[in-house]
Amino acid sequence: MLPDRPAVFGPLSDKPHILIVDDSVDELRFLLDALRSRNYRLSVAFDGQQGYQRAQASPPDLILMDVNMPRVDGYASCRLLKANPQLMHIPVLFLSASNTVNDRLLGFSSGAVDFICKPFAAEEVIARVGVHLELALRRSNAAEPVPELKTPEQDEVLLAAAVQIIGEQLYRPLTLADIASQIGTYEKKLSKIFKTHMGMTVFTYIREQKLQNARQLLAKTQMSVIDIAEQLGFQSACNFTTAFKEHFSQTPSAFRQTIKLAGAHA
């Protein structure tokens, strides 16, 4: 029976500390047995939320994270880690029985440095862990010293993770439920965070970002109004034009013409 507390296996020393996050007791035992042979300090968590909390309490040098877990999955947990300035440097290696290209790409876009497919050999896990610990050590030695960062509030981490997702997925018709599930929180909580910290709703923020992005595309590319509207997920070019005019007091075509005239007289 594995402990349900943040246990650490192995001697407390300068050995690298690895956090293993997996809801399968069998998988945890396998990984613990494999990594004990290298005398690492090992700790465990049973889902993404617990893994994030234990990383906060005792930041590890590397995290091995299962993808499909209850409550908060590995992708959401990784996004929170990467949105936290104190934890974003920790390399995350995903473990998954799913090996599709989309799954691997989602893992990397969430912030992972590697994706290990199940079933895996102990030797492979040990080798990949060793490589990423060495790379992390090199980056740490090469990095400029930085002042100690204050511990961010959890709402700040959730907000940063949500903003990152919105920026990366502006082209999608995102819903509040989509965003909340991708960072392991609830719709009501996410709405409250945006109103408190941004002074607007999630949907107002998404609309604002789409329009600012559209402004950049109109100014710096030759994309048509129809193509920009489609790329940014507006229902139609007409809908986009109306929204743009309401926000910037001129149509997309008029804005583009203004930019051209300004360039001609520069």
Secondary structure, DSSP 8 states (H G I E B T S, - for coil): ---SS--EES-SSSS-EEEEE-S-HHHHHHHHHHHHTTT-EEEEESSHHHHHHHHHHS--SEEEEESS-SSS-HHHHHHHHHHSTTTTTS-EEEEES---HHHHHHHHHHT-SEEEESS--HHHHHHHHHHHHHHHHHHHHHS----------HHHHHHHHHHHHHHHTTTS---HHHHHHHTT--HHHHHHHHHHHTSS-HHHHHHHHHHHHHHHHHHH----HHHHHHHTT-S-HHHHHHHHHHHHSS-HHHHHHHHHHHHHT-
